[in-house]
Amino acid sequence: MILELVHIDVLPDHHEQFEQDLATAAATVLPQARGFVEFTPAGWCVERPDVYVFTIGWETLEDHTQGFRDSALFEQWRALIGPHFAQPPVVEHYAR
Amino acid sequence: MILELVHIDVLPDHHEQFEQDLATAAATVLPQARGFVEFTPAGWCVERPDVYVFTIGWETLEDHTQGFRDSALFEQWRALIGPHFAQPPVVEHYAR
């Protein structure tokens, strides 16, 4: 499994709505994506209070970087959570 | 629970030994620490191949930042994995 680690800098007055929309997007959009394994919210950063972190497990790297990102599902995902971003997300992938 | 997220830049020729010593330290040192909940290795970074990420769950922030870091256990932990660091670890904490 590949773990996608996402840091998002959220607009200061959007925290609550971001959490709601992220939960909706994770429950409705991600399970439709090929290779999706799991979604895990880590929560808000103690040291940078506007930063939220979550992880998404994928069967392969390409399931995320090609399959999901090039799909209509990605547009639905971004339409839900994108309006709350203060900056573009910081994304890295990890493999064991 | 507080999630400690750790990025470690590992010396290039130490990858295998680092993984072994991290597994030893996680299995022998962490379970003795007050407030320790769980250890989860995320693995090696696809985008930065010398960077390894893991998380440690703690009951409270202070269990890590005061209890563990000020204890003799921390010295044992660092003695095992510290020799493999190319740079000081990057650590942040997350709470839901």
N, CA and C atoms of all chains as a GROMACS GRO file, in nm:
protein
  576
    1MET      N    1   0.084  -0.121   0.000
    1MET     CA    2   0.000   0.000   0.000
    1MET      C    3   0.088   0.125   0.000
    2ILE      N    4   0.042   0.225  -0.072
    2ILE     CA    5   0.106   0.357  -0.073
    2ILE      C    6   0.024   0.449   0.016
    3LEU      N    7   0.094   0.524   0.102
    3LEU     CA    8   0.025   0.617   0.189
    3LEU      C    9   0.047   0.759   0.137
    4GLU      N   10  -0.062   0.827   0.102
    4GLU     CA   11  -0.056   0.968   0.062
    4GLU      C   12  -0.074   1.052   0.188
    5LEU      N   13   0.026   1.138   0.216
    5LEU     CA   14   0.021   1.225   0.335
    5LEU      C   15  -0.006   1.367   0.287
    6VAL      N   16  -0.114   1.426   0.336
    6VAL     CA   17  -0.159   1.557   0.287
    6VAL      C   18  -0.160   1.660   0.400
    7HIS      N   19  -0.089   1.770   0.380
    7HIS     CA   20  -0.097   1.887   0.469
    7HIS      C   21  -0.178   1.995   0.397
    8ILE      N   22  -0.283   2.045   0.462
    8ILE     CA   23  -0.362   2.152   0.402
    8ILE      C   24  -0.368   2.272   0.496
    9ASP      N   25  -0.329   2.388   0.441
    9ASP     CA   26  -0.339   2.515   0.514
    9ASP      C   27  -0.480   2.569   0.488
   10VAL      N   28  -0.565   2.566   0.591
   10VAL     CA   29  -0.707   2.598   0.577
   10VAL      C   30  -0.732   2.745   0.614
   11LEU      N   31  -0.821   2.809   0.540
   11LEU     CA   32  -0.857   2.948   0.572
   11LEU      C   33  -0.905   2.955   0.718
   12PRO      N   34  -0.859   3.057   0.793
   12PRO     CA   35  -0.882   3.059   0.938
   12PRO      C   36  -1.029   3.046   0.979
   13ASP      N   37  -1.120   3.111   0.905
   13ASP     CA   38  -1.261   3.105   0.946
   13ASP      C   39  -1.338   2.991   0.879
   14HIS      N   40  -1.265   2.897   0.818
   14HIS     CA   41  -1.329   2.784   0.749
   14HIS      C   42  -1.308   2.650   0.819
   15HIS      N   43  -1.249   2.651   0.937
   15HIS     CA   44  -1.208   2.524   0.998
   15HIS      C   45  -1.324   2.424   1.012
   16GLU      N   46  -1.434   2.471   1.070
   16GLU     CA   47  -1.544   2.380   1.098
   16GLU      C   48  -1.607   2.328   0.968
   17GLN      N   49  -1.628   2.419   0.871
   17GLN     CA   50  -1.688   2.380   0.744
   17GLN      C   51  -1.595   2.287   0.666
   18PHE      N   52  -1.464   2.315   0.675
   18PHE     CA   53  -1.367   2.226   0.609
   18PHE      C   54  -1.378   2.084   0.663
   19GLU      N   55  -1.384   2.071   0.794
   19GLU     CA   56  -1.392   1.936   0.852
   19GLU      C   57  -1.519   1.864   0.806
   20GLN      N   58  -1.630   1.936   0.800
   20GLN     CA   59  -1.756   1.876   0.755
   20GLN      C   60  -1.745   1.832   0.608
   21ASP      N   61  -1.692   1.923   0.525
   21ASP     CA   62  -1.685   1.892   0.381
   21ASP      C   63  -1.582   1.784   0.352
   22LEU      N   64  -1.474   1.780   0.430
   22LEU     CA   65  -1.375   1.673   0.415
   22LEU      C   66  -1.437   1.537   0.450
   23ALA      N   67  -1.514   1.535   0.558
   23ALA     CA   68  -1.580   1.409   0.597
   23ALA      C   69  -1.677   1.363   0.490
   24THR      N   70  -1.750   1.459   0.432
   24THR     CA   71  -1.844   1.425   0.324
   24THR      C   72  -1.769   1.372   0.202
   25ALA      N   73  -1.662   1.443   0.164
   25ALA     CA   74  -1.585   1.402   0.045
   25ALA      C   75  -1.521   1.265   0.067
   26ALA      N   76  -1.471   1.242   0.188
   26ALA     CA   77  -1.406   1.114   0.216
   26ALA      C   78  -1.507   0.999   0.214
   27ALA      N   79  -1.630   1.028   0.258
   27ALA     CA   80  -1.731   0.923   0.267
   27ALA      C   81  -1.800   0.897   0.134
   28THR      N   82  -1.807   0.998   0.047
   28THR     CA   83  -1.886   0.983  -0.075
   28THR      C   84  -1.800   0.968  -0.201
   29VAL      N   85  -1.687   1.039  -0.208
   29VAL     CA   86  -1.607   1.040  -0.332
   29VAL      C   87  -1.500   0.932  -0.331
   30LEU      N   88  -1.421   0.927  -0.224
   30LEU     CA   89  -1.305   0.836  -0.223
   30LEU      C   90  -1.343   0.689  -0.243
   31PRO      N   91  -1.451   0.640  -0.181
   31PRO     CA   92  -1.482   0.497  -0.198
   31PRO      C   93  -1.513   0.457  -0.342
   32GLN      N   94  -1.539   0.555  -0.428
   32GLN     CA   95  -1.565   0.524  -0.569
   32GLN      C   96  -1.436   0.514  -0.651
   33ALA      N   97  -1.324   0.557  -0.593
   33ALA     CA   98  -1.199   0.563  -0.669
   33ALA      C   99  -1.132   0.427  -0.672
   34ARG      N  100  -1.079   0.390  -0.789
   34ARG     CA  101  -1.010   0.262  -0.803
   34ARG      C  102  -0.881   0.264  -0.721
   35GLY      N  103  -0.859   0.160  -0.644
   35GLY     CA  104  -0.736   0.150  -0.566
   35GLY      C  105  -0.742   0.218  -0.430
   36PHE      N  106  -0.854   0.284  -0.400
   36PHE     CA  107  -0.868   0.347  -0.268
   36PHE      C  108  -0.873   0.240  -0.160
   37VAL      N  109  -0.794   0.259  -0.052
   37VAL     CA  110  -0.790   0.160   0.056
   37VAL      C  111  -0.850   0.216   0.184
   38GLU      N  112  -0.803   0.336   0.226
   38GLU     CA  113  -0.847   0.389   0.355
   38GLU      C  114  -0.823   0.539   0.363
   39PHE      N  115  -0.905   0.606   0.442
   39PHE     CA  116  -0.889   0.749   0.470
   39PHE      C  117  -0.873   0.764   0.621
   40THR      N  118  -0.770   0.838   0.664
   40THR     CA  119  -0.747   0.857   0.808
   40THR      C  120  -0.720   1.004   0.838
   41PRO      N  121  -0.811   1.072   0.908
   41PRO     CA  122  -0.784   1.210   0.947
   41PRO      C  123  -0.693   1.213   1.069
   42ALA      N  124  -0.581   1.288   1.060
   42ALA     CA  125  -0.491   1.302   1.175
   42ALA      C  126  -0.532   1.422   1.259
   43GLY      N  127  -0.589   1.525   1.196
   43GLY     CA  128  -0.640   1.639   1.271
   43GLY      C  129  -0.561   1.767   1.251
   44TRP      N  130  -0.579   1.861   1.341
   44TRP     CA  131  -0.519   1.994   1.333
   44TRP      C  132  -0.382   1.994   1.399
   45CYS      N  133  -0.291   2.070   1.338
   45CYS     CA  134  -0.153   2.076   1.386
   45CYS      C  135  -0.143   2.165   1.510
   46VAL      N  136  -0.077   2.115   1.613
   46VAL     CA  137  -0.057   2.194   1.735
   46VAL      C  138   0.032   2.315   1.705
   47GLU      N  139   0.138   2.293   1.628
   47GLU     CA  140   0.238   2.399   1.605
   47GLU      C  141   0.193   2.499   1.498
   48ARG      N  142   0.104   2.457   1.405
   48ARG     CA  143   0.054   2.546   1.298
   48ARG      C  144  -0.097   2.529   1.294
   49PRO      N  145  -0.170   2.609   1.372
   49PRO     CA  146  -0.312   2.580   1.399
   49PRO      C  147  -0.406   2.583   1.278
   50ASP      N  148  -0.363   2.641   1.164
   50ASP     CA  149  -0.448   2.640   1.046
   50ASP      C  150  -0.420   2.518   0.956
   51VAL      N  151  -0.327   2.436   0.995
   51VAL     CA  152  -0.288   2.323   0.910
   51VAL      C  153  -0.357   2.194   0.956
   52TYR      N  154  -0.421   2.126   0.862
   52TYR     CA  155  -0.489   1.999   0.887
   52TYR      C  156  -0.416   1.890   0.810
   53VAL      N  157  -0.404   1.773   0.870
   53VAL     CA  158  -0.336   1.661   0.804
   53VAL      C  159  -0.426   1.540   0.798
   54PHE      N  160  -0.425   1.474   0.682
   54PHE     CA  161  -0.489   1.344   0.673
   54PHE      C  162  -0.407   1.255   0.581
   55THR      N  163  -0.436   1.124   0.588
   55THR     CA  164  -0.369   1.030   0.498
   55THR      C  165  -0.474   0.953   0.419
   56ILE      N  166  -0.434   0.915   0.298
   56ILE     CA  167  -0.517   0.828   0.215
   56ILE      C  168  -0.431   0.711   0.169
   57GLY      N  169  -0.479   0.591   0.193
   57GLY     CA  170  -0.409   0.472   0.146
   57GLY      C  171  -0.458   0.434   0.007
   58TRP      N  172  -0.360   0.401  -0.080
   58TRP     CA  173  -0.390   0.357  -0.218
   58TRP      C  174  -0.320   0.224  -0.244
   59GLU      N  175  -0.378   0.143  -0.331
   59GLU     CA  176  -0.313   0.015  -0.364
   59GLU      C  177  -0.180   0.040  -0.433
   60THR      N  178  -0.175   0.136  -0.526
   60THR     CA  179  -0.051   0.170  -0.595
   60THR      C  180  -0.039   0.322  -0.604
   61LEU      N  181   0.084   0.370  -0.630
   61LEU     CA  182   0.107   0.514  -0.647
   61LEU      C  183   0.023   0.568  -0.762
   62GLU      N  184   0.016   0.491  -0.871
   62GLU     CA  185  -0.055   0.537  -0.991
   62GLU      C  186  -0.206   0.547  -0.967
   63ASP      N  187  -0.259   0.467  -0.874
   63ASP     CA  188  -0.402   0.479  -0.844
   63ASP      C  189  -0.434   0.622  -0.800
   64HIS      N  190  -0.338   0.688  -0.732
   64HIS     CA  191  -0.359   0.826  -0.693
   64HIS      C  192  -0.316   0.923  -0.802
   65THR      N  193  -0.187   0.912  -0.845
   65THR     CA  194  -0.128   1.017  -0.927
   65THR      C  195  -0.184   1.018  -1.069
   66GLN      N  196  -0.232   0.904  -1.116
   66GLN     CA  197  -0.291   0.901  -1.251
   66GLN      C  198  -0.441   0.875  -1.242
   67GLY      N  199  -0.477   0.758  -1.186
   67GLY     CA  200  -0.618   0.721  -1.184
   67GLY      C  201  -0.708   0.826  -1.120
   68PHE      N  202  -0.682   0.861  -0.996
   68PHE     CA  203  -0.771   0.952  -0.925
   68PHE      C  204  -0.758   1.095  -0.976
   69ARG      N  205  -0.634   1.142  -0.989
   69ARG     CA  206  -0.615   1.284  -1.024
   69ARG      C  207  -0.666   1.317  -1.164
   70ASP      N  208  -0.671   1.218  -1.251
   70ASP     CA  209  -0.719   1.243  -1.387
   70ASP      C  210  -0.868   1.213  -1.402
   71SER      N  211  -0.935   1.184  -1.291
   71SER     CA  212  -1.074   1.141  -1.301
   71SER      C  213  -1.172   1.252  -1.264
   72ALA      N  214  -1.298   1.232  -1.303
   72ALA     CA  215  -1.403   1.326  -1.265
   72ALA      C  216  -1.423   1.326  -1.113
   73LEU      N  217  -1.389   1.214  -1.048
   73LEU     CA  218  -1.401   1.209  -0.902
   73LEU      C  219  -1.312   1.314  -0.835
   74PHE      N  220  -1.194   1.338  -0.894
   74PHE     CA  221  -1.105   1.437  -0.836
   74PHE      C  222  -1.168   1.575  -0.840
   75GLU      N  223  -1.241   1.604  -0.947
   75GLU     CA  224  -1.309   1.734  -0.956
   75GLU      C  225  -1.416   1.746  -0.847
   76GLN      N  226  -1.487   1.638  -0.820
   76GLN     CA  227  -1.588   1.640  -0.712
   76GLN      C  228  -1.521   1.661  -0.576
   77TRP      N  229  -1.409   1.591  -0.556
   77TRP     CA  230  -1.332   1.600  -0.431
   77TRP      C  231  -1.286   1.745  -0.408
   78ARG      N  232  -1.225   1.804  -0.512
   78ARG     CA  233  -1.173   1.939  -0.499
   78ARG      C  234  -1.285   2.044  -0.488
   79ALA      N  235  -1.398   2.016  -0.553
   79ALA     CA  236  -1.511   2.111  -0.543
   79ALA      C  237  -1.562   2.118  -0.400
   80LEU      N  238  -1.554   2.007  -0.329
   80LEU     CA  239  -1.601   2.004  -0.190
   80LEU      C  240  -1.502   2.071  -0.094
   81ILE      N  241  -1.374   2.038  -0.104
   81ILE     CA  242  -1.280   2.087  -0.002
   81ILE      C  243  -1.195   2.204  -0.049
   82GLY      N  244  -1.180   2.220  -0.181
   82GLY     CA  245  -1.092   2.325  -0.235
   82GLY      C  246  -1.125   2.467  -0.189
   83PRO      N  247  -1.254   2.503  -0.174
   83PRO     CA  248  -1.287   2.641  -0.135
   83PRO      C  249  -1.234   2.681   0.003
   84HIS      N  250  -1.188   2.583   0.079
   84HIS     CA  251  -1.139   2.613   0.214
   84HIS      C  252  -0.986   2.626   0.220
   85PHE      N  253  -0.918   2.604   0.107
   85PHE     CA  254  -0.771   2.605   0.107
   85PHE      C  255  -0.718   2.749   0.111
   86ALA      N  256  -0.621   2.776   0.198
   86ALA     CA  257  -0.549   2.904   0.196
   86ALA      C  258  -0.434   2.898   0.097
   87GLN      N  259  -0.382   2.776   0.074
   87GLN     CA  260  -0.273   2.753  -0.020
   87GLN      C  261  -0.292   2.614  -0.083
   88PRO      N  262  -0.222   2.588  -0.193
   88PRO     CA  263  -0.230   2.453  -0.248
   88PRO      C  264  -0.182   2.350  -0.145
   89PRO      N  265  -0.244   2.232  -0.140
   89PRO     CA  266  -0.202   2.129  -0.044
   89PRO      C  267  -0.058   2.083  -0.069
   90VAL      N  268   0.006   2.036   0.036
   90VAL     CA  269   0.139   1.975   0.026
   90VAL      C  270   0.119   1.824   0.038
   91VAL      N  271   0.159   1.752  -0.066
   91VAL     CA  272   0.132   1.609  -0.075
   91VAL      C  273   0.261   1.530  -0.096
   92GLU      N  274   0.281   1.426  -0.016
   92GLU     CA  275   0.389   1.331  -0.040
   92GLU      C  276   0.336   1.189  -0.024
   93HIS      N  277   0.410   1.094  -0.079
   93HIS     CA  278   0.370   0.953  -0.076
   93HIS      C  279   0.476   0.870  -0.004
   94TYR      N  280   0.430   0.771   0.071
   94TYR     CA  281   0.520   0.684   0.148
   94TYR      C  282   0.488   0.538   0.120
   95ALA      N  283   0.596   0.460   0.116
   95ALA     CA  284   0.580   0.317   0.089
   95ALA      C  285   0.668   0.238   0.185
   96ARG      N  286   0.617   0.127   0.232
   96ARG     CA  287   0.697   0.039   0.318
   96ARG      C  288   0.754  -0.074   0.237
   97MET      N  289  -0.647   1.158   2.170
   97MET     CA  290  -0.510   1.117   2.141
   97MET      C  291  -0.439   1.223   2.057
   98ILE      N  292  -0.311   1.242   2.085
   98ILE     CA  293  -0.225   1.330   2.007
   98ILE      C  294  -0.139   1.243   1.916
   99LEU      N  295  -0.132   1.284   1.788
   99LEU     CA  296  -0.049   1.209   1.694
   99LEU      C  297   0.079   1.287   1.667
  100GLU      N  298   0.192   1.227   1.698
  100GLU     CA  299   0.323   1.285   1.666
  100GLU      C  300   0.363   1.236   1.528
  101LEU      N  301   0.388   1.331   1.436
  101LEU     CA  302   0.428   1.295   1.299
  101LEU      C  303   0.575   1.330   1.283
  102VAL      N  304   0.656   1.230   1.247
  102VAL     CA  305   0.801   1.247   1.244
  102VAL      C  306   0.854   1.220   1.103
  103HIS      N  307   0.927   1.320   1.048
  103HIS     CA  308   1.002   1.301   0.924
  103HIS      C  309   1.150   1.293   0.960
  104ILE      N  310   1.217   1.187   0.915
  104ILE     CA  311   1.360   1.173   0.942
  104ILE      C  312   1.436   1.156   0.811
  105ASP      N  313   1.537   1.244   0.793
  105ASP     CA  314   1.626   1.236   0.678
  105ASP      C  315   1.739   1.141   0.717
  106VAL      N  316   1.741   1.022   0.658
  106VAL     CA  317   1.831   0.915   0.699
  106VAL      C  318   1.955   0.914   0.609
  107LEU      N  319   2.070   0.887   0.670
  107LEU     CA  320   2.194   0.877   0.592
  107LEU      C  321   2.176   0.772   0.482
  108PRO      N  322   2.221   0.803   0.359
  108PRO     CA  323   2.188   0.718   0.243
  108PRO      C  324   2.226   0.571   0.259
  109ASP      N  325   2.342   0.544   0.321
  109ASP     CA  326   2.383   0.403   0.332
  109ASP      C  327   2.338   0.339   0.464
  110HIS      N  328   2.246   0.403   0.534
  110HIS     CA  329   2.198   0.350   0.662
  110HIS      C  330   2.053   0.302   0.657
  111HIS      N  331   1.991   0.301   0.540
  111HIS     CA  332   1.847   0.275   0.534
  111HIS      C  333   1.807   0.145   0.603
  112GLU      N  334   1.875   0.036   0.569
  112GLU     CA  335   1.834  -0.094   0.621
  112GLU      C  336   1.856  -0.102   0.772
  113GLN      N  337   1.974  -0.052   0.817
  113GLN     CA  338   2.003  -0.058   0.960
  113GLN      C  339   1.909   0.035   1.039
  114PHE      N  340   1.875   0.150   0.978
  114PHE     CA  341   1.779   0.240   1.044
  114PHE      C  342   1.646   0.169   1.066
  115GLU      N  343   1.596   0.102   0.965
  115GLU     CA  344   1.466   0.033   0.979
  115GLU      C  345   1.472  -0.073   1.088
  116GLN      N  346   1.582  -0.145   1.093
  116GLN     CA  347   1.596  -0.248   1.198
  116GLN      C  348   1.600  -0.185   1.336
  117ASP      N  349   1.680  -0.078   1.351
  117ASP     CA  350   1.695  -0.016   1.483
  117ASP      C  351   1.568   0.058   1.523
  118LEU      N  352   1.497   0.115   1.427
  118LEU     CA  353   1.369   0.179   1.459
  118LEU      C  354   1.269   0.075   1.509
  119ALA      N  355   1.264  -0.040   1.444
  119ALA     CA  356   1.172  -0.145   1.487
  119ALA      C  357   1.207  -0.192   1.629
  120THR      N  358   1.337  -0.205   1.656
  120THR     CA  359   1.381  -0.244   1.791
  120THR      C  360   1.341  -0.138   1.893
  121ALA      N  361   1.369  -0.013   1.862
  121ALA     CA  362   1.338   0.096   1.956
  121ALA      C  363   1.188   0.106   1.980
  122ALA      N  364   1.110   0.090   1.874
  122ALA     CA  365   0.964   0.099   1.888
  122ALA      C  366   0.909  -0.016   1.971
  123ALA      N  367   0.972  -0.132   1.958
  123ALA     CA  368   0.922  -0.250   2.030
  123ALA      C  369   0.970  -0.256   2.174
  124THR      N  370   1.086  -0.197   2.203
  124THR     CA  371   1.143  -0.213   2.337
  124THR      C  372   1.134  -0.087   2.423
  125VAL      N  373   1.149   0.031   2.363
  125VAL     CA  374   1.154   0.156   2.442
  125VAL      C  375   1.016   0.218   2.456
  126LEU      N  376   0.947   0.238   2.344
  126LEU     CA  377   0.819   0.313   2.348
  126LEU      C  378   0.716   0.251   2.444
  127PRO      N  379   0.701   0.119   2.447
  127PRO     CA  380   0.596   0.064   2.535
  127PRO      C  381   0.619   0.092   2.684
  128GLN      N  382   0.741   0.133   2.720
  128GLN     CA  383   0.769   0.167   2.859
  128GLN      C  384   0.731   0.312   2.892
  129ALA      N  385   0.703   0.393   2.790
  129ALA     CA  386   0.679   0.536   2.812
  129ALA      C  387   0.534   0.562   2.855
  130ARG      N  388   0.519   0.648   2.957
  130ARG     CA  389   0.384   0.681   3.004
  130ARG      C  390   0.308   0.756   2.895
  131GLY      N  391   0.185   0.713   2.870
  131GLY     CA  392   0.102   0.781   2.771
  131GLY      C  393   0.121   0.732   2.629
  132PHE      N  394   0.214   0.639   2.608
  132PHE     CA  395   0.233   0.583   2.473
  132PHE      C  396   0.110   0.502   2.433
  133VAL      N  397   0.062   0.526   2.309
  133VAL     CA  398  -0.057   0.456   2.261
  133VAL      C  399  -0.024   0.361   2.146
  134GLU      N  400   0.046   0.414   2.044
  134GLU     CA  401   0.070   0.330   1.927
  134GLU      C  402   0.185   0.385   1.845
  135PHE      N  403   0.251   0.297   1.773
  135PHE     CA  404   0.359   0.333   1.680
  135PHE      C  405   0.318   0.283   1.542
  136THR      N  406   0.325   0.370   1.440
  136THR     CA  407   0.287   0.330   1.304
  136THR      C  408   0.393   0.378   1.206
  137PRO      N  409   0.466   0.285   1.144
  137PRO     CA  410   0.561   0.325   1.040
  137PRO      C  411   0.488   0.351   0.909
  138ALA      N  412   0.509   0.468   0.849
  138ALA     CA  413   0.448   0.497   0.719
  138ALA      C  414   0.541   0.456   0.606
  139GLY      N  415   0.673   0.463   0.630
  139GLY     CA  416   0.768   0.415   0.530
  139GLY      C  417   0.851   0.525   0.467
  140TRP      N  418   0.912   0.489   0.353
  140TRP     CA  419   1.003   0.578   0.282
  140TRP      C  420   0.927   0.666   0.185
  141CYS      N  421   0.973   0.790   0.173
  141CYS     CA  422   0.905   0.889   0.088
  141CYS      C  423   0.938   0.866  -0.060
  142VAL      N  424   0.838   0.862  -0.143
  142VAL     CA  425   0.859   0.845  -0.287
  142VAL      C  426   0.933   0.964  -0.344
  143GLU      N  427   0.895   1.084  -0.303
  143GLU     CA  428   0.950   1.207  -0.360
  143GLU      C  429   1.088   1.244  -0.302
  144ARG      N  430   1.117   1.198  -0.179
  144ARG     CA  431   1.247   1.227  -0.114
  144ARG      C  432   1.296   1.094  -0.056
  145PRO      N  433   1.372   1.016  -0.136
  145PRO     CA  434   1.398   0.876  -0.102
  145PRO      C  435   1.476   0.852   0.027
  146ASP      N  436   1.543   0.954   0.083
  146ASP     CA  437   1.614   0.934   0.209
  146ASP      C  438   1.527   0.967   0.330
  147VAL      N  439   1.404   1.009   0.307
  147VAL     CA  440   1.318   1.051   0.418
  147VAL      C  441   1.223   0.938   0.457
  148TYR      N  442   1.220   0.909   0.587
  148TYR     CA  443   1.133   0.807   0.644
  148TYR      C  444   1.033   0.876   0.735
  149VAL      N  445   0.909   0.831   0.734
  149VAL     CA  446   0.805   0.890   0.818
  149VAL      C  447   0.740   0.784   0.906
  150PHE      N  448   0.719   0.820   1.033
  150PHE     CA  449   0.638   0.736   1.120
  150PHE      C  450   0.556   0.826   1.211
  151THR      N  451   0.454   0.766   1.273
  151THR     CA  452   0.374   0.839   1.370
  151THR      C  453   0.376   0.764   1.503
  152ILE      N  454   0.364   0.844   1.610
  152ILE     CA  455   0.349   0.787   1.744
  152ILE      C  456   0.227   0.852   1.809
  153GLY      N  457   0.136   0.770   1.858
  153GLY     CA  458   0.020   0.821   1.929
  153GLY      C  459   0.050   0.832   2.078
  154TRP      N  460   0.009   0.946   2.138
  154TRP     CA  461   0.027   0.971   2.282
  154TRP      C  462  -0.108   1.010   2.341
  155GLU      N  463  -0.127   0.977   2.468
  155GLU     CA  464  -0.253   1.016   2.533
  155GLU      C  465  -0.266   1.168   2.539
  156THR      N  466  -0.158   1.237   2.572
  156THR     CA  467  -0.158   1.385   2.577
  156THR      C  468  -0.031   1.437   2.512
  157LEU      N  469  -0.033   1.565   2.473
  157LEU     CA  470   0.086   1.630   2.416
  157LEU      C  471   0.202   1.623   2.514
  158GLU      N  472   0.173   1.648   2.642
  158GLU     CA  473   0.279   1.652   2.744
  158GLU      C  474   0.342   1.515   2.767
  159ASP      N  475   0.268   1.407   2.740
  159ASP     CA  476   0.329   1.275   2.753
  159ASP      C  477   0.451   1.264   2.661
  160HIS      N  478   0.446   1.332   2.545
  160HIS     CA  479   0.562   1.332   2.456
  160HIS      C  480   0.660   1.444   2.490
  161THR      N  481   0.609   1.569   2.492
  161THR     CA  482   0.700   1.685   2.496
  161THR      C  483   0.768   1.700   2.631
  162GLN      N  484   0.705   1.653   2.737
  162GLN     CA  485   0.768   1.661   2.869
  162GLN      C  486   0.806   1.521   2.918
  163GLY      N  487   0.704   1.435   2.938
  163GLY     CA  488   0.731   1.304   2.996
  163GLY      C  489   0.839   1.227   2.922
  164PHE      N  490   0.819   1.202   2.794
  164PHE     CA  491   0.913   1.116   2.721
  164PHE      C  492   1.045   1.187   2.693
  165ARG      N  493   1.037   1.311   2.645
  165ARG     CA  494   1.161   1.378   2.605
  165ARG      C  495   1.254   1.406   2.723
  166ASP      N  496   1.198   1.416   2.844
  166ASP     CA  497   1.281   1.443   2.962
  166ASP      C  498   1.323   1.314   3.033
  167SER      N  499   1.292   1.199   2.974
  167SER     CA  500   1.316   1.073   3.045
  167SER      C  501   1.442   1.004   2.994
  168ALA      N  502   1.487   0.908   3.073
  168ALA     CA  503   1.601   0.825   3.031
  168ALA      C  504   1.564   0.739   2.910
  169LEU      N  505   1.433   0.711   2.896
  169LEU     CA  506   1.389   0.633   2.780
  169LEU      C  507   1.422   0.705   2.649
  170PHE      N  508   1.409   0.839   2.650
  170PHE     CA  509   1.440   0.915   2.529
  170PHE      C  510   1.587   0.898   2.490
  171GLU      N  511   1.674   0.892   2.589
  171GLU     CA  512   1.816   0.871   2.559
  171GLU      C  513   1.838   0.734   2.496
  172GLN      N  514   1.765   0.633   2.544
  172GLN     CA  515   1.775   0.499   2.484
  172GLN      C  516   1.724   0.499   2.340
  173TRP      N  517   1.611   0.568   2.320
  173TRP     CA  518   1.549   0.580   2.187
  173TRP      C  519   1.646   0.645   2.089
  174ARG      N  520   1.704   0.759   2.130
  174ARG     CA  521   1.795   0.831   2.042
  174ARG      C  522   1.927   0.757   2.020
  175ALA      N  523   1.971   0.683   2.122
  175ALA     CA  524   2.096   0.606   2.106
  175ALA      C  525   2.079   0.500   1.998
  176LEU      N  526   1.958   0.446   1.985
  176LEU     CA  527   1.932   0.342   1.885
  176LEU      C  528   1.919   0.401   1.745
  177ILE      N  529   1.840   0.507   1.729
  177ILE     CA  530   1.811   0.554   1.592
  177ILE      C  531   1.891   0.678   1.552
  178GLY      N  532   1.940   0.754   1.650
  178GLY     CA  533   2.009   0.881   1.621
  178GLY      C  534   2.130   0.868   1.529
  179PRO      N  535   2.210   0.760   1.541
  179PRO     CA  536   2.328   0.749   1.456
  179PRO      C  537   2.298   0.744   1.306
  180HIS      N  538   2.172   0.723   1.272
  180HIS     CA  539   2.136   0.713   1.129
  180HIS      C  540   2.080   0.844   1.072
  181PHE      N  541   2.069   0.946   1.155
  181PHE     CA  542   2.009   1.074   1.110
  181PHE      C  543   2.109   1.154   1.026
  182ALA      N  544   2.064   1.204   0.911
  182ALA     CA  545   2.144   1.298   0.833
  182ALA      C  546   2.121   1.440   0.884
  183GLN      N  547   2.003   1.464   0.941
  183GLN     CA  548   1.966   1.595   0.997
  183GLN      C  549   1.876   1.570   1.118
  184PRO      N  550   1.857   1.673   1.203
  184PRO     CA  551   1.761   1.656   1.312
  184PRO      C  552   1.622   1.624   1.256
  185PRO      N  553   1.545   1.540   1.324
  185PRO     CA  554   1.410   1.506   1.277
  185PRO      C  555   1.319   1.628   1.275
  186VAL      N  556   1.220   1.623   1.187
  186VAL     CA  557   1.116   1.725   1.183
  186VAL      C  558   0.991   1.665   1.247
  187VAL      N  559   0.944   1.728   1.356
  187VAL     CA  560   0.835   1.672   1.435
  187VAL      C  561   0.720   1.772   1.449
  188GLU      N  562   0.598   1.726   1.422
  188GLU     CA  563   0.479   1.806   1.452
  188GLU      C  564   0.376   1.716   1.520
  189HIS      N  565   0.280   1.780   1.586
  189HIS     CA  566   0.176   1.709   1.658
  189HIS      C  567   0.039   1.745   1.604
  190TYR      N  568  -0.050   1.646   1.599
  190TYR     CA  569  -0.185   1.666   1.545
  190TYR      C  570  -0.288   1.616   1.644
  191ALA      N  571  -0.398   1.687   1.651
  191ALA     CA  572  -0.506   1.650   1.743
  191ALA      C  573  -0.639   1.662   1.670
  192ARG      N  574  -0.728   1.568   1.696
  192ARG     CA  575  -0.864   1.576   1.640
  192ARG      C  576  -0.959   1.633   1.743
   0.00000   0.00000   0.00000
